[in-house]
Amino acid sequence: MLRDVSNFEKNVLSNVKILTIMTLSLSRSVRKHNIKGVVVVVKKLLLSVGALLMLFPAMAFAADEGPSTAMLNMGLNSVWILVSFILVLLMQGGFILLETGSTRMKNAGHVAGKTIFTVGLCTLIYWAFGYGIFNGSDEISAGLKKFIGWGDFFFDPTVAGGEGDSYPITTFFLFQLAFATISLSIAWGGFAERAKLSVYLVFTVLFSIFVYPVVAHWIWGGGWLAQDGAQDYAGSTVVHLTGALAAMAATILLKPRIGKFNKDGSSNEILGHNQVFSALSVLLLWVGWFGFNAGSALGVGDGFFGFVAFNTMLGAGAGTVAALLISWAITGKADITTTLNGALAGLVAITASCAFVDPWAAVVIGLVAGVLVFFSAKLFEKLRIDDPIFALSVHGAAGVWGTLANGIFATKDLAEKVGVGQGGLIDTGSWHQLWVQFESVVVSGAYVLVISFIILGVMKLVMGLRVTEEQEIIGLDLSEHGTYGYPEQMKKANNIQA
């Protein structure tokens, strides 16, 4: 093989040398207007290029079949994981549009700016500390390893081993980083329109160290829930429920927005300023979700990522239809916001189970999620919990349902293929997997809620969480950033003052 490679290199150099000579000859012939000479040289050039191109398949055959296949698989897997990372990262654009469209225009610029900044900050903190807690490779006691990872802080792929079995560890790191930023952006739903900018920054640091990586380690990093067989393929609990419960802690401690609830307990609807933004955000998130779920296959070798994408689409479609129909049946109107939330709820719910269930079950999971998001939103409003972006319903309630659904609908064959847990109640008649799923929801949820309350509670005592009443009324664009997200709004304000 080495001899073949050496001959290949010699042949390449020889043909490149010929090409160089022919190019110079062509240039001289053109300058002298020698048409016959040009034709001759062009023919020789084409022959040399053809010979050079023929060398590459020859080189492929010269190599042993095994190594070339492995290299090809790694290349394809790397590309797919990197594309999936990009799709998930672009979901941040969906969250910007979702939060902007669901809130008032006086806060639009603030939403966009703080989202981009916190993604950047989360990147640095996750690189420095978060990844090490999630998936650190240092040798620590087995008892401690159940609860946190350790090592690989200030992650350096050249020190950490370079390549995994079938993909570079750099692409894996980027993919996991994108998940951390998504969970963080979900949490911002509970902060919307009333939290200080400094609160976003401090909470980003603490969430990226003490909240998300710990839960990710428990379920995905070889922690104790992973050892129990908890099934959460792409993050209904790890990503979505974690973000939602952090949002719940925030919205309870921050208290409702001014004017949301009356003294008699009744609520007022504070409408978002742009439903088109909200609809576009759902479409952008929907597309990104294929990177989220199908990308979690971490490879393309057996085509399983296509099955995951198939179930993802079915769950999303079912959630959309169910939410529209339930709102229409109960209120007499096909509510647009509920329909959009239904699409997202279907996606959230199928995220845990997309690799473990048959297609018919994916439809059922999506249908239940679409109905659940409607009633849970009503429940949170009755409890006087102000959730402007519906994070608690979409990511919280649907995240719980999606995780539990594995314990009901997972099949034994798919569980064995993925290599996590076992079949659910319907396929095996056993309650075991449902209990494991229930355990993972309760324990992970309790940890996130308690630690988020502690973090935000201390922050409230030390620095305060909420802007002043005057700043909230003016809007965070002007009070926190000194300008409006919509410049024409500033012009109108100046004209009125003049």
C-alpha positions, 0 to 999 in steps of 0.5 A: 500500500505504501508503495502504491501511495508513493507511486501515486504521489510521483504520478501526480507530481509528473502530471502537475509538471506537465500541466504547468509546462502546457499552461506556459506553452498555451500562454505563449501561443496566445500572445503570438496569435498562433491558433494552431499551436493553441489547439495542440496545447489545449489537446495536451492539457485535456489529456494531462487533466484526464490522466490526473483525474484518473489517478484518484480512483486508482488511489482509492483502489490501491488502499485497503478496503477497511481503512478507506471505509472507516475514513469515509464513515468518519467523514460523513458522520462529521459532516452530518453532526456539523450540519446538525450543529448548524441547524440547532444553532440557527434555532436561536433565530427561531427563539428570537422571533418567538420571544419578540413576536410574543411580547411587546414591540418596546422590548424587541431589540432587547430580546434580540440583543440579550439572546445573541450575547447569552449564546456567546457567553454560554459558549465560553462558560460551557467550554471552560466548565460545562462540558467537563461537568457533563462529560469529563474524562478524568478518573474519579470515584464510581460513586461521584461519577454517577452524579457529575463528570470531571476533567476536560475543563477549558476543553482542548480536543488535542489533549482530550483524545482527538477523535471518537470511534466514528466522529471527531470529538470536536463535532460532538462538543459543538453539538452538545454546546448547541443543546446547552444554548437551547436549554438556556434560551428556553429559560428566558421565557420566564424572564421576559419583559421584566428582568434586568440585563445583568440578571441574564448575564449572571444566570447564564454563567451559573446555569451553564455550570450548575444546572444544565451540565449536571442533568445532561451528565445524569442522563447522557453522560453515564450518570446514575439515570443513564445506568438505570436505563432512562430514555431521552433520545434528544432531550425532552427532559435534559434540554426542554424540561430543564429550561422550562423549570428554570423559567418557572423559578424565574417567573415566580420570583420575578412576579407577573408583569405590570397589568397582567393580573387584577386584584380579584385574580382575573387576568388580562391578555397582554398580546404579542406585537407580531404573530407573523414573527411567531409563525416564522419562528415556529417554522424555523424551529421546526426545521432546526429540530431535524438537526436536534433529533436526527442529529442525535444519531451522531452518524449516517451509517445505517440510515437510522437518522432518517427514521428519527426524522420521520417520527419527528415530523409525525409528532409535530404535525399531530401536535399542530392539528390537535392544538388547533382542533381543541382550541376551536372546539372549546373557544369557538375560534381556531386560535393561532397562538395555540396552534403554533404552540401545538406544533412546538409541543408536538416537537418537544414531546417526540424529542425523547421518544423519536428513536424508541417508538413506532410511527403510529405512537409518534402520532399519538404522542403528538396529539396528546401534546397538542391537547396538553399545551392548551389546557396547561396554559389555562392552568398556569394562568389560573395559578397566576403564573405569568408565562409570556412565551408559554415556556412552561406549557410547551417545553415543561408539560410537553417535555414531561409527557414526551419523556413518560411516553417512552415508558408506554410506547417504546418497543423492545427492538428499538430500545435494543437498537439504540442501546438504552433501556427496554420496551415500554408497557404496551410492547412488553407488559412491564411497568419497569421502563415507565417507572424509570422514566417517571424517576428521571422526570421527578428527580431531574425536575426537582433538581433544576427547580430547587437549584434555580430557585436557590441561584435566583433567590440569592441573586434577588437578595444581592442584586435584584432581579427586576427592573423598576416599574418606570423602566418596565413601562418604558420598555427594556429597549430604551431603559436597558439599551438606550434605543428602540428595536424599531427606529421609527418608534424612536422617531415617533416618541421624539415627535411627541415630546417635541 
